[in-house]
Amino acid sequence: MTSDKTDLEQLSFSEITDWYIHIDHPDDSIIYPLGKRITGIQRLEAYAHRIVAASEKHTQHDDFSVRIDKTPLRISRFKDVDSIVLSVRRGEQEVPNLNSLSLPRYVIKIIEDNRFLKTGLIILSGAHGGGKSTTSAAIVKRRLECAGGIARTIEDPIEFPLSGAQGKGFCFQTEITGMKEYDEEMAEEVRKAMRGYPTGNHGILMFGEVRDSFTAAEALRASLAGRLVICTIHANTIEDVLFRVVSRAESATMNKSEVFDILKSSLRLIINQEITHGKLHVTTMYRTRKLASILHSGRLDGIVDEVNRQNINNNHNRDPELSYA
């Protein structure tokens, strides 16, 4: 027991990766990477109480973020029998460099193409824990470094510290608070963001996640309004991405032909990724004349063949056949 206590006394707050805190008795919470209870360690008990106090400002949300001693924490609230538990994970202190993510070189080349990505839509997809948020934050950072301007993000919750100067540009981050109905708050923040770009500057708008029909429709509309829109969605394949975007947007205030019309004009890049045994695996689809033709038909027939054709091209290290029109 003495050894366990010594380990806990030597552990700094910044070294804790995960924390499970019963809000009724924070003194008995469990921390990782040690996997031990903090009972009897007053310094850690005090932190647990501070986290519980900070969570009380987010009673309308089950997923949110807070900062303790400038350390970002991602928190999820769940029920354990008859008690409420906070699952706490230390957030990222900085946005990773795009080159450090093991993305194929052709993907980075596309992302750095100021002509191709002046406006339009980029979708990051994959399963939970596949690194979508990491890649989208790194893309925002690289686009600001390449082209400058203003980026606005609307997130639920904020995951990476993008706010402030990023190379030639600047980023402003907004977190959905849960103080209003989700659709109402999202609509309000999108309107604010769309009005908040300098005249003559295209800018970037990042949605944390397309999880409902309203957000899908807003992301599509914004991509036609002279912005580069970057969003994430849960999907296992690129074909699934398009099916989900179409079905979700169509069930909002758009009809199917309108959805395809926007995708035909604005879709620039889909990155589907998964992490297996610590290694990033990526499949992509980018705008080509063939893809534009498929979307123009109002059907998704031929998407799998186009993805395979592009990947064969990429595997032979040929330059991407980008369509700028």
N, C-alpha and C positions, 0 to 999 in steps of 0.2 A: 504493500500500500504506500509505503514511503517513496518507493521508486516512481509509482504512478503520479504521486503528488508532486514530486520533483520535476517530472517531465512537464506537467501542466504549469507549474510556476515559471518554468523557463520558456514556455511557448508565448511568442508575441502575438498580438491581435492580427497583425498582417500575415502571419503564417497560417492562420485558420482558413481552411478551404470551404468547409461546410459546417452547419450548426443546426441542431434540432432543438427548438425551445418550446416547451409547454408554457403557454402564456400565464397559467395559474401558478406555476412554480418554476420560474426561470433559473433558480439556483441549481436545479437538477437537470439542466440541459446537457446535451451530448455534442462533443466537437470532434471534427476530423481535421487532419489525417490521423490523430492519435486514437480516435474511437473510444473516448473516455468521458465520464461525467465530470462536471466542473465543481461539484459540491465541495465546499471548503476553500476554494480559491477565490478570495474576495475580489481580486482584480478582474477575473473573468466573469464572476457573478454580476459585477457592476456593468460590464458590457452587455450581458444578456438582458438586464433590466432596461438599459438604454435602447436596445433594439426593440423590445416590447413596447416601450413608450413611443418610439418613432413609428411603429406599426399602427398605433391608434389613430394616426392622421390619415390612414388609408382603409378605413373600415368598409368602404364601398367596393374595395378591390381585393381579389384573392391573389393576384400577381402584381407586384409593384417593386420599386427600388427606393432605397434610402442611402444616405451617406452617414457614416460614423467615423469621426476623425479623418475626414476626407477620403475614406475607403468606400467605394461603391459596393452596395450589397443588393443582390436580387433575392426577393422574398416571395415564397408561395405559402398561402395559408390553407391548412387542411384539418379535418376532424379525426381525432384518434379516440375511439369509443365515445366518451362524453367530455372530452377536452379538446381545445384548439391548439394546434401545433404550428409553429412557424418554421418552414424549411428555408434556411438561409445559405446562400452561396456567395462567396466573394466575387465581385465583378472584376472586369478588366480595368487595369490602370491606364492603359494606352491602346490606341488602335494599331493593329499590326501592319507592317509594311506589306503591300500586295505581293511583292516578290518572295516573301517568306512563307506563303501559303501553299506552295507546291502546285500552283495552277500551271497548266500548259503554257508555253511561251506565246502561242498564237492567241490565247485568251487575253493575256496582258496586252498584246499588240492591239487587239480590238478595243480594249478598254481605254487605251491611250490615244485612240484615233479621234481627234477633235472634230473632224468632219462627220464621221459616222455616228458619233454619240453627242452631237450638238443638242438634239432633242430625242424623244422616243421613250421606249419602255425596256427595262432590263428586269428579268424575273429570276430570282434565286430559289431553287427548290431542293427538296430532300426530306429525309425523315428527321424526327426530333433528335437533336444532338449531332446533326451532320455538319454543323459549321456555317449554316446559311447567314446568320447574323454577323459572324466574323467576316465573311467574304463581302457582304453588302457594305459594312462599315469601311472596309479597306478600299472598296471601289469608290465610295464617296470621297474618301481622303485622296485617292489617286486622281480622280477627276478634278478636284479642286486644285491639286498641285499642277495638273496639266493645263487646265483652262481657266482657273480662277473663278470668280463670281461668288454667288451666294447659294448655299445649300440649306434647306429646311428639312427637318426630320419630324415625323409624328410617330411616336413609339409607345408601346404598352407591354413592358416598361422600357425605359432607356437602358441599353446594354453596354454601350461603349462611349467613352468620353470624347465626342467629336466637337463639342462646342468650342468656339474660338477660331483663331487663325489656323488655317491648314494650307501651307504653301502660299499660292497666289490668292487664295480665296478664304472665305469665312463660312462657318456653319453655326446654325442656331437649332437647338434641340427642344422639342416639346413633348411632354409626357401626358398621355391620357390619364386624367385624374380619377375618373369614375364618379365625379360629383353630379354628372348628368347621365341621361341615357346614352349608351355608346354611340348610336347613330347620330344623335344630336350633337354630341361633343366632337365626334369625328368631322361632321359636316362643318361645324364652326371653325375648327382648326384648319381644315383644308381651305376654307374661304380666306382665312387670315393669311395662310401661307401663300396662296395664289396672288394675293394683293401685295405681298411683301418682297417683290423682287425689283432691283433697280431697272429703270427704263433701258430697253435695248439689251438687257442681259437675260440669257435663257435660263440659267440656274438649274438647280437640282432639287427634287422633292423625293424624300425617302419615306416609305411606309414601313413600319416594323414588320407587319404581317397581314396578308390578305386572308382573313379568317371568315369573312361573311360576304353576302351579296353586295351590301352597301359599299364596303371598302373596295371591292373588285371594280364596281362601276366608277367610283371616284378616281381610282388609279388609272383606269382607261381614259377617262375624260381629261385628267390632268396631263396625260402623255400627248394629247393633241393640242395643248395650250402653250406650246413653246417651252416646255420643261423636259428635262431628262428625269423620268420617274424610275425609281429603284424600289422593288418590293420583294418580299419573300412569301413562299406558300409551301404548305406540306404536300408533297407529292413524290412518288417513287420513280417516275419516268417523265420524259419530256412530253410524251403524248398525254399523260395524266395531268400535267400542268395545264395544257391548253384546254382539255375537257373541263377541268375545274374552274378555270378563269371564265370560260364561255358560259358554263352552267350557272355560276354564281352571279356574274354580271347580268345575265339574261333574266334571272329571277328578281332583279331589282327593278330599275326603271328603264331598262334597255330591252329592245327586241334583238333577236338573234342576228339579223342582218346588220344591225348597227354595231354589235360587238365585233363581228368579223371585219366590218369596214374599218373600225378603229385599229384592230390588230394588223390588218393589211398595211395600214399607213404608219403605225407607230412601233410595232414590235421590232426590237433590234437584236436582243440576245437573251437566251435562256441558258442558265447554268444549273445542271442537276448534279448534286454531289452527295457522296457518302464517305464516311470514315470507317475503314475496316482494318482492324489490328494496327491502329495508329496511322494508317496511310490514307491520304485523300485520293478518291477516285472521282473523276469528272467526266460527264457527258454534256455536250453543248449543242445548241442549234442557233445559228445567227441568220440575219436577214440576207437572203439571196433572191434572185429573180424567181427561182423555182418556189421558194417558200411564199413569196408574195402572191404567186399564181395560185398556190394551194389555198391560201386564206381568202383570195378573191372569189374562189368558188363557193364560199360559205359552208364548206365541209372540211373535215380533218383527214379525209382519205389521202394517203400518200405521205403523211407526216413521218411515219416510221422509216419509210424508204429514204426520205430526205435526210433524216438524222444519220442513217447508215452511210449515205453517200458523202455527207460532210465529214463524218469521222474517218472514212477511208482517205479522203483528201487530207485531213489533218495528220493522219498516221504516216502519210508520204511527205510530210513537212512542206506541203504546198501552201502558198499564201491563201488565206480565206477569200472566197469569192463573194465579197461583200457587195450588196446592192445599196447604193446611196440614194436612189430615187424614192 
